[in-house]
């Protein structure tokens, strides 16, 4: 029984690693979502986020993205 389950557990672990979102991706998505909630369209929001350094927290990222939109 253990041998039967071993193959299934390994398969799930590999799949989970492949599809796990990185923290930076989550922050970027949160920044884009915030900009969308503020009334910007998706194209504007994604363009503004491109200028935000990776690893920036969401609050600072929104501030920087808004700054990029004003340029």
C-alpha positions in Angstrom: 0.0 0.0 0.0 2.8 2.4 0.8 4.5 1.7 -2.5 1.2 2.5 -4.3 0.8 5.9 -2.6 4.4 6.9 -3.0 4.1 7.5 -6.7 1.0 9.5 -6.2 2.5 11.8 -3.6 5.5 12.5 -5.7 3.4 13.4 -8.7 1.3 15.9 -6.6 4.4 17.5 -5.1 6.0 18.1 -8.6 2.7 19.4 -9.9 2.2 21.8 -6.9 5.7 23.2 -7.4 5.2 23.8 -11.1 1.9 25.7 -10.6 2.7 27.5 -7.4 2.7 31.3 -7.9 5.8 33.1 -6.7 5.3 35.8 -4.1 6.3 38.5 -6.6 3.6 37.4 -9.0 1.0 37.6 -6.2 2.1 41.1 -5.3 2.0 42.2 -8.9 -1.5 40.7 -9.3 -2.6 42.6 -6.1 -1.2 45.8 -7.4 -3.0 45.4 -10.8 -6.2 44.5 -8.9 -5.9 47.6 -6.8 -5.4 49.8 -9.9 -8.5 48.2 -11.5 -10.5 48.9 -8.4 -9.4 52.6 -8.7 -10.9 52.7 -12.2 -7.9 52.2 -14.4 -8.3 49.7 -17.3 -6.3 46.5 -17.4 -3.9 47.8 -20.1 -3.0 50.9 -18.1 -2.6 48.9 -14.9 -0.3 46.3 -16.4 1.8 49.0 -18.1 2.1 50.9 -14.8 3.2 47.8 -12.9 6.1 47.1 -15.3 8.0 50.0 -13.7 7.6 48.6 -10.2 10.7 46.7 -9.0 10.2 43.0 -8.1 9.8 42.3 -4.4 8.1 45.6 -3.7 5.3 45.3 -1.2 1.8 46.0 -2.4 1.3 49.4 -0.8 4.6 50.8 -2.1 3.9 49.1 -5.4 0.6 50.8 -5.8 2.2 54.2 -5.0 4.9 53.6 -7.6 2.4 52.4 -10.2 0.3 55.5 -9.7 3.4 57.6 -10.1 4.1 55.8 -13.4 0.6 56.5 -14.6 1.1 60.3 -14.0 4.1 60.4 -16.3 
